Amino acid sequence: MARRTRVLSALALAAAAALVPVQATAQQPAHQRQAPPGTPCSAPVKPASQMTVESCDSPDRIIEKAANIVPTPGQLAWQQREVTAFTHFGMNTFTDREWGSGTEDEKLFAPKAIDADQWMRAYKAAGVEQVMLTAKHHDGFVLYPSRYTDHSVALSPGSPDVVAAYVKAARKAGLKVGLYLSPSDGAELPHAWHAQWVDTIREKQAEGKPLSLPERMALEDGDRAPAGEGRFGNGSPVTERTIPTLVPGDDRAAAVRSGELPTFRVKADDYDTYYLNQLYELFTQYGPIEELWLDGANPWSGSGITQKYDVKQWFDMVKALSPNTVVFQGPQGVRWVGNESGTARETEWSVTPHTTDPWTGLGSLPNDSTDLDIGSRAKLLDPSVNYLQWYPAEADVSIRPGWFHHPDQKPKTPAQLMNLYEKSVGRNASLLLNVPPDKDGRIDDADVAALTAFGSDVRRIYSTDVRRQGPAPYTFDRIAVREDIRHGQRVEKFAVEARVGGSWQRIAEGTTIGHQRILSLATPVTATSVRVRVLESRATPHLGATTLHLSTTP
């Protein structure tokens, strides 16, 4: 393996050069083992969002490849939208649950109003740049009138198209849009299997055995059959299908015949066909969609029912319909940070190793997403690794203890939200902050107040570099360091030094940088200049702007 490159990036933050991004310089990695001409390992390594690790690749060449993994245009735009508001709203809002059974009566979904404009005002007050709605959660209830199921808002009082209202309000507010479409679907559980499962749950309860949350919810609704057509894990054959699958009286028939709307030939079973048709509806009726969220939960896998997804067909169709959409758990998309507390790792890599082709599975990390180490050299050089890709972290958390609104719960404080911001956005991740509307179709006043104060604090601290406020010396207790990730993520170790009283002092250090790394100082520092030393890097580092901030009011 090549020795780790040691470089010095001097960033003199004097007033004369206050906000000019600095590009660090370094030597290229040490001598590479030469591969025979004409082999895959003899060609120059060119930047790409995904690369294959060849059997002839030397350790040095694998690290060189990792250093040249770069984001797609969609990923780059996504990572610049640092905070996304998550909107969990659906059947669970009205049953006071976190997990639905899929047997609920559609008429239970009865909001007094859908004040999506109020949602967007609350989200924008927090400084979000993207919003994401649960168009279908695990219970299978759909928040738009889908042609492929009756378990939707079409049978709810007033038949509110929540997705349409949400997208319209978001666009009017200047926000990008993401949609969550749960692959797991309790409404589509086979009816005979479900009845037998409920009997088994009753036996467990009689024996005094503990029940899981999905089992408890199913037991509460045990006399009701799933609301759908039994397509999830029903063992149906894989046959050739056409997406969209037109239904009787389909209003898209003419557009499909003329080619105005595209069609896709796939090989799928009943449930994959259903899911593909719903993806098609969302992208063609409500797009553009900047992020598609594919939750990996399957609450019934331990009870004998599973659905094998052909996710490559999902990814291929999404890419054809919307090339710049980033897919959560998808190829060259974004990944789960590994917890639901909204915090990223101290060392958070956007370049990750994979044993299987990312186009063929959900997630596909060789080590669990909860592992402390996702992308170190040791992980990259593991013999099982066959692919590298740009795969940044998304840190999800709810403002309340639950994901859906429950009247007895309270939101996090502005100080707690700021801590989450600095430990997610400030650690090379995106913050996905869930703020759920209540039964009245509004964001609770307490949540609005917390969001507004949080957004005000972020703007007060991070919107302006303290160097803009007057001549040196500068007092600060936060340092934001950045890489220009258009060239990839390369820095493995760095330090920040400040010139205090005429001498240089090391005041902070870290490992990875990526899109942004916020370093908090225990006490404020007053200095005339600051510099960043890149101590270890996978290749020539490219630094973006480094800025100084003060968290306390002078």
C-alpha positions in Angstrom: 0.0 0.0 0.0 1.2 3.5 -0.7 2.2 5.5 2.3 -0.4 8.1 3.2 0.3 11.4 1.5 1.3 14.2 3.9 0.5 17.7 2.7 0.3 21.2 4.0 -2.5 23.4 3.0 -1.9 26.9 4.2 -5.1 28.9 4.6 -4.1 32.3 5.8 -7.5 33.8 6.7 -6.3 37.4 6.8 -8.7 40.1 5.9 -7.3 40.7 2.5 -8.0 37.1 1.4 -11.0 36.5 3.6 -13.4 34.3 1.6 -11.3 33.0 -1.3 -11.5 29.1 -1.4 -8.1 27.6 -1.3 -7.1 24.5 -3.3 -4.4 22.5 -1.4 -1.5 20.9 -3.2 0.0 17.5 -2.7 2.0 14.8 -4.4 0.2 12.1 -6.1 0.1 8.7 -4.4 3.4 6.7 -4.3 4.5 4.6 -7.2 1.8 2.3 -8.5 2.5 -1.3 -9.4 2.5 -1.3 -13.2 -0.2 -3.6 -14.8 0.5 -5.3 -18.2 -0.6 -3.1 -21.1 -4.1 -3.7 -22.4 -5.5 -5.0 -19.0 -8.2 -3.2 -17.2 -5.7 -2.1 -14.6 -3.4 -0.3 -17.1 -5.8 2.4 -18.1 -5.8 5.8 -16.4 -8.3 6.2 -13.6 -10.9 8.7 -14.6 -13.4 10.3 -12.2 -16.8 8.5 -12.0 -19.6 8.0 -9.5 -19.1 4.2 -9.5 -16.2 2.0 -10.3 -15.4 -1.7 -10.4 -12.5 -3.1 -8.4 -10.7 -5.4 -10.8 -8.8 -8.5 -9.6 -5.6 -7.0 -11.0 -6.0 -3.7 -9.1 -3.1 -3.1 -6.7 -3.9 -1.6 -3.3 -2.5 1.7 -4.5 -4.8 1.7 -7.5 -7.9 0.9 -5.4 -7.1 3.9 -3.2 -6.6 6.0 -6.4 -10.0 4.9 -7.6 -11.6 5.8 -4.3 -10.0 9.2 -4.5 -11.6 9.7 -7.9 -15.1 8.6 -7.0 -17.2 11.8 -7.5 -20.9 12.7 -7.1 -23.4 12.6 -9.9 -25.1 16.0 -10.7 -28.1 14.9 -8.7 -26.0 13.9 -5.7 -24.0 17.1 -5.8 -27.2 19.2 -5.8 -28.7 17.0 -3.0 -25.7 17.4 -0.7 -25.9 21.2 -1.1 -29.5 21.0 0.2 -28.3 20.4 3.7 -31.6 20.0 5.6 -34.7 18.2 4.4 -38.0 18.2 6.2 -39.6 14.8 6.5 -43.4 14.7 6.7 -44.9 11.5 8.2 -48.6 11.9 7.7 -51.1 9.2 7.0 -53.4 6.6 8.5 -51.2 6.3 11.6 -51.9 10.0 12.4 -55.5 9.1 12.9 -55.1 5.8 14.7 -52.4 7.2 17.0 -49.9 4.5 15.9 -46.4 4.3 14.6 -46.9 1.1 12.7 -50.2 0.4 10.9 -51.6 -3.1 10.2 -52.9 -2.5 6.6 -56.4 -3.5 7.6 -57.6 0.0 8.6 -60.8 1.5 7.2 -60.0 4.2 4.7 -62.6 6.5 6.3 -60.4 6.8 9.4 -58.2 9.1 7.4 -60.2 12.3 7.9 -58.1 15.5 8.3 -60.1 18.7 8.9 -58.0 20.3 6.3 -54.7 19.9 4.4 -52.9 23.1 5.1 -49.8 22.2 3.1 -48.9 25.9 2.7 -48.6 26.2 6.5 -46.4 23.1 6.6 -44.0 24.8 4.1 -43.9 28.0 6.0 -42.9 26.1 9.1 -40.3 24.1 7.3 -38.8 27.2 5.6 -38.6 28.9 9.0 -36.2 26.1 9.9 -34.1 26.8 6.8 -34.9 23.6 4.9 -34.4 23.4 1.2 -36.2 20.1 0.4 -39.3 18.4 1.8 -40.3 14.7 1.7 -43.7 13.2 2.2 -44.6 9.6 3.1 -46.8 8.9 0.1 -47.2 5.3 1.4 -46.0 4.0 4.7 -45.7 0.3 5.7 -49.5 0.0 6.2 -50.0 0.5 2.5 -52.4 3.4 2.7 -51.7 5.7 -0.3 -52.0 9.5 0.0 -53.1 10.0 -3.6 -55.9 8.3 -5.6 -53.9 5.4 -7.2 -55.4 3.4 -10.0 -54.1 0.2 -8.5 -55.6 0.0 -5.1 -58.7 1.0 -3.2 -56.7 1.5 0.0 -56.1 5.2 -0.6 -57.5 8.7 0.0 -60.0 8.0 -2.8 -62.2 6.3 -0.2 -61.5 8.9 2.5 -63.8 11.7 3.4 -63.4 14.4 0.7 -60.9 12.2 -1.2 -58.0 14.6 -0.6 -55.0 14.2 -2.9 -52.4 14.9 -0.3 -49.4 14.3 -2.6 -50.8 16.8 -5.1 -51.4 19.4 -2.4 -47.9 18.8 -0.9 -46.0 19.1 -4.2 -47.9 22.2 -5.2 -47.2 23.9 -1.9 -43.6 22.9 -1.9 -43.0 24.2 -5.5 -44.7 27.5 -4.6 -42.4 27.8 -1.6 -39.4 27.2 -3.8 -38.6 23.9 -2.1 -37.3 20.7 -3.8 -39.5 17.6 -3.3 -38.9 14.0 -2.2 -41.4 11.2 -1.9 -41.3 8.1 0.4 -43.0 5.0 -1.1 -42.6 2.0 1.3 -41.7 -1.2 -0.5 -43.3 -3.2 2.4 -47.0 -3.1 2.3 -49.3 -4.5 5.0 -52.4 -3.8 3.0 -51.2 -6.3 0.3 -50.5 -9.2 2.7 -52.2 -12.4 1.4 -55.5 -12.8 3.2 -55.3 -16.5 4.1 -51.7 -16.0 5.4 -52.8 -13.0 7.4 -55.7 -14.9 9.1 -53.4 -17.7 10.0 -50.8 -15.3 11.3 -53.3 -13.6 13.6 -54.3 -16.9 15.0 -50.6 -17.6 15.7 -50.3 -14.2 17.4 -53.3 -15.0 19.6 -51.6 -18.2 20.7 -48.4 -16.4 21.5 -50.4 -13.9 23.6 -52.2 -16.8 25.4 -48.8 -18.3 26.3 -47.6 -15.1 27.7 -44.9 -14.6 25.0 -43.9 -11.1 24.1 -45.3 -9.6 20.9 -43.6 -7.3 18.5 -45.1 -3.9 17.6 -46.5 -5.2 14.2 -47.9 -8.2 16.0 -49.7 -6.0 18.5 -51.2 -3.9 15.8 -52.3 -6.9 13.8 -53.9 -8.3 16.9 -55.8 -5.1 17.6 -57.3 -5.3 14.1 -57.4 -9.1 13.9 -61.0 -9.4 12.7 -60.3 -7.3 9.6 -58.6 -8.6 6.5 -55.8 -6.7 4.7 -57.4 -3.9 2.6 -55.5 -4.7 -0.6 -55.4 -7.6 -3.1 -52.9 -9.9 -1.5 -50.0 -9.2 -3.8 -47.2 -8.9 -1.2 -45.2 -12.2 -1.1 -48.0 -14.2 -2.7 -45.7 -16.4 -4.7 -47.1 -15.2 -8.0 -45.1 -16.0 -11.2 -42.7 -13.6 -12.8 -44.1 -12.8 -16.3 -43.7 -10.1 -18.9 -45.7 -7.0 -18.0 -46.1 -3.5 -19.3 -45.7 -0.4 -17.1 -48.0 1.5 -16.9 -50.5 -1.3 -16.8 -53.6 0.4 -18.1 -56.8 -0.1 -16.2 -60.4 0.1 -17.7 -61.2 3.7 -18.6 -57.6 4.7 -18.0 -57.2 8.5 -18.7 -53.6 7.9 -19.9 -54.4 5.5 -22.7 -54.2 8.0 -25.6 -50.9 9.5 -24.2 -49.4 6.0 -23.9 -50.5 5.0 -27.5 -49.0 8.2 -28.9 -45.7 7.8 -27.1 -46.3 11.0 -25.1 -46.0 8.9 -22.0 -43.2 6.2 -22.0 -43.8 2.5 -21.5 -41.5 -0.1 -20.0 -41.5 -3.8 -20.6 -40.5 -5.7 -17.4 -40.5 -9.2 -16.0 -42.2 -9.0 -12.6 -44.6 -10.8 -10.2 -47.8 -9.3 -9.0 -46.3 -7.1 -6.2 -43.4 -5.8 -8.2 -45.8 -4.8 -11.0 -48.0 -3.0 -8.4 -45.0 -1.2 -7.0 -43.6 -0.2 -10.4 -47.0 1.1 -11.5 -47.1 3.3 -8.3 -43.6 4.6 -9.0 -44.7 5.4 -12.5 -47.8 7.3 -11.2 -45.7 9.4 -8.8 -43.0 10.3 -11.3 -45.3 11.1 -14.2 -48.1 12.9 -12.3 -46.2 14.7 -9.5 -42.7 15.1 -10.7 -40.0 16.3 -10.8 -39.0 14.4 -7.7 -35.6 15.1 -6.4 -35.4 12.2 -3.9 -37.1 8.8 -3.7 -37.0 7.2 -0.3 -37.0 3.4 -0.2 -37.3 2.2 3.4 -35.8 -1.2 4.0 -38.1 -2.3 6.8 -40.1 -5.6 6.5 -42.1 -6.2 9.7 -43.3 -9.6 8.5 -40.1 -11.2 7.4 -39.7 -13.1 10.7 -43.2 -14.4 10.5 -42.8 -16.3 7.2 -43.8 -13.7 4.6 -41.3 -12.0 2.3 -41.4 -10.3 -1.0 -38.3 -10.6 -3.3 -37.9 -7.2 -5.0 -36.3 -6.9 -8.4 -34.9 -3.5 -7.5 -32.8 -3.1 -10.7 -36.0 -2.7 -12.6 -37.2 0.0 -10.2 -33.9 1.8 -10.4 -33.8 1.6 -14.2 -37.3 3.0 -14.6 -36.6 5.9 -12.1 -33.4 6.8 -14.0 -35.3 6.8 -17.3 -38.1 9.0 -16.0 -35.9 11.3 -13.8 -32.1 11.0 -14.3 -31.2 13.3 -11.5 -33.4 11.8 -8.8 -31.3 10.5 -5.9 -32.7 7.3 -4.4 -32.3 6.5 -0.7 -30.7 3.0 -0.6 -30.3 3.2 -4.4 -27.2 3.1 -6.7 -25.3 6.4 -6.7 -28.0 7.6 -4.3 -27.8 8.3 -0.6 -27.6 6.0 2.4 -28.9 5.6 5.9 -26.4 7.0 8.4 -27.0 4.0 10.7 -29.2 5.5 13.4 -32.4 7.4 13.9 -30.9 10.0 16.3 -29.9 12.4 13.5 -26.1 12.2 14.1 -23.3 11.3 11.7 -20.0 9.7 12.5 -16.9 11.6 13.4 -15.4 10.0 10.4 -18.0 10.0 7.6 -17.1 8.9 4.1 -19.2 9.5 1.1 -17.1 7.0 -0.9 -18.1 3.4 0.1 -17.1 -0.1 -0.8 -19.5 -2.8 -2.0 -19.3 -6.5 -2.5 -22.3 -6.6 -4.9 -23.4 -4.3 -7.7 -25.3 -1.4 -6.1 -27.8 -1.6 -8.9 -29.0 -5.0 -7.7 -30.0 -4.4 -4.1 -31.3 -2.0 -1.5 -28.3 -0.5 0.3 -25.7 -3.2 -0.6 -23.0 -2.2 1.9 -20.8 -5.1 2.8 -20.8 -4.0 6.4 -23.9 -3.0 8.3 -24.9 0.7 8.1 -24.6 0.9 11.8 -20.9 0.1 11.8 -18.5 2.7 13.0 -16.3 2.3 10.0 -17.9 2.7 6.6 -15.2 3.7 4.2 -11.7 3.5 5.7 -8.7 2.2 3.7 -9.1 -1.1 5.5 -12.7 -1.4 4.3 -11.8 -0.3 0.7 -9.0 -2.9 0.5 -11.0 -5.8 1.9 -10.7 -8.7 -0.6 -14.5 -9.0 -0.9 -14.9 -5.5 -2.3 -15.9 -5.4 -6.0 -17.4 -1.9 -6.4 -16.8 1.6 -5.1 -19.4 4.4 -5.4 -20.3 7.9 -4.1 -22.9 7.2 -1.4 -23.3 10.1 1.1 -25.0 9.7 4.4 -28.5 11.0 5.4 -29.2 11.4 9.1 -32.8 11.0 9.9 -34.5 12.0 13.2 -37.9 13.2 14.3 -38.6 16.4 16.1 -40.8 14.4 18.4 -40.3 10.9 20.0 -42.5 9.4 17.3 -42.5 9.7 13.5 -46.2 10.4 13.4 -48.0 13.2 15.4 -49.2 12.1 18.8 -50.9 14.8 21.0 -49.1 13.8 24.2 -45.6 14.2 22.7 -43.5 17.4 22.8 -40.9 18.6 20.2 -37.2 18.9 20.7 -35.9 22.3 21.8 -34.0 24.7 19.5 -30.8 23.9 21.3 -31.3 20.2 20.7 -32.0 20.8 17.0 -28.8 22.9 16.7 -26.8 20.1 18.2 -28.3 17.7 15.6 -27.4 20.2 12.8 -23.8 20.4 13.9 -23.5 16.6 14.2 -25.1 15.9 10.9 -24.6 18.7 8.4 -21.4 19.5 10.3 -20.2 15.9 9.8 -20.6 15.5 6.0 -24.2 14.3 6.1 -27.6 15.7 5.3 -30.1 16.2 8.1 -33.5 14.7 7.5 -35.7 16.2 10.2 -39.2 14.8 10.5 -42.0 17.3 11.6 -45.4 15.6 11.4 -48.7 17.4 10.9 -51.6 16.7 13.3 -55.1 15.4 12.7 -56.2 18.9 11.9 -53.8 19.0 8.9 -51.4 21.5 10.5 -48.0 21.6 12.1 -48.4 22.0 15.8 -47.7 25.5 17.2 -45.0 24.1 19.5 -43.2 22.5 16.6 -43.4 25.8 14.6 -41.9 27.7 17.5 -39.0 25.2 17.8 -38.3 25.2 14.1 -38.4 29.0 13.9 -36.0 29.5 16.7 -33.7 26.8 15.4 -33.7 28.3 11.9 -33.0 31.7 13.3 -30.0 30.4 15.3 -28.5 28.6 12.3 -28.8 31.8 10.2 -27.4 34.0 13.0 -24.3 31.7 13.5 -23.6 30.3 10.1 -24.9 32.7 7.5 -21.9 35.1 8.0 -18.2 34.6 8.4 -17.0 36.7 11.4 -14.3 38.1 9.2 -16.9 40.1 7.4 -17.8 41.9 10.6 -14.6 44.0 10.8 -10.8 43.9 10.7 -8.6 41.3 12.5 -8.3 39.9 15.0 -11.4 37.7 14.9 -13.2 35.9 17.7 -14.8 32.6 16.9 -15.8 29.2 18.4 -16.9 27.4 15.3 -14.8 26.5 12.2 -16.5 25.2 9.0 -14.0 23.4 6.8 -15.0 22.1 3.3 -13.7 20.0 0.4 -14.7 20.8 -3.1 -16.5 17.5 -3.6 -16.8 17.9 -7.3 -13.3 16.4 -7.2 -14.3 13.7 -4.7 -13.6 13.2 -1.0 -9.9 12.8 -0.2 -8.9 14.2 3.1 -8.2 11.6 5.8 -6.8 13.8 8.5 -6.4 17.5 9.0 -5.7 20.1 11.7 -6.7 23.8 12.1 -4.1 26.3 13.5 -4.7 29.9 14.6 -2.2 32.7 14.9 -2.7 33.9 18.4 -0.5 36.6 19.9 2.0 36.2 17.1 2.4 32.4 17.3 0.7 29.5 15.6 -1.4 27.2 17.8 -3.3 24.0 16.9 -6.9 24.6 18.0 -8.8 21.7 16.4 -8.3 18.6 14.3 -10.4 16.0 12.5 -10.4 13.1 10.1 -12.8 13.4 7.2 -14.1 16.6 5.8 -16.3 16.1 2.7 -19.1 18.6 1.9 -18.7 20.3 5.3 -17.1 19.7 8.7 -18.0 21.9 11.6 -15.5 21.9 14.5 -16.7 23.3 17.8 -14.2 24.9 20.2 -14.6 24.6 23.9 -14.0 28.3 24.3 -13.8 31.2 21.8 -10.5 31.9 20.2 -9.3 35.4 19.1 -6.8 35.2 16.2 -5.4 37.2 13.3 -5.3 34.3 10.9 -6.1 30.7 10.6 -4.7 27.9 8.4 -5.8 24.3 7.6 -3.1 21.6 7.5 -4.1 18.5 5.5 -2.1 15.8 7.2 -3.2 12.7 5.3 -5.0 12.4 2.0 -5.8 9.8 -0.6 -4.7 12.2 -3.5 -4.3 15.9 -4.1 -6.9 17.5 -1.8 -9.2 20.2 -3.1 -10.4 22.4 -0.3 -13.4 24.7 -0.5 -14.0 27.8 1.6 -13.1 27.6 5.3 -15.3 30.0 7.4 -15.2 31.2 11.0 -18.3 31.6 13.2 -19.3 32.6 16.7 -22.2 30.8 18.5 -22.6 33.3 21.3 -23.9 36.8 20.8 -21.0 39.3 21.2 
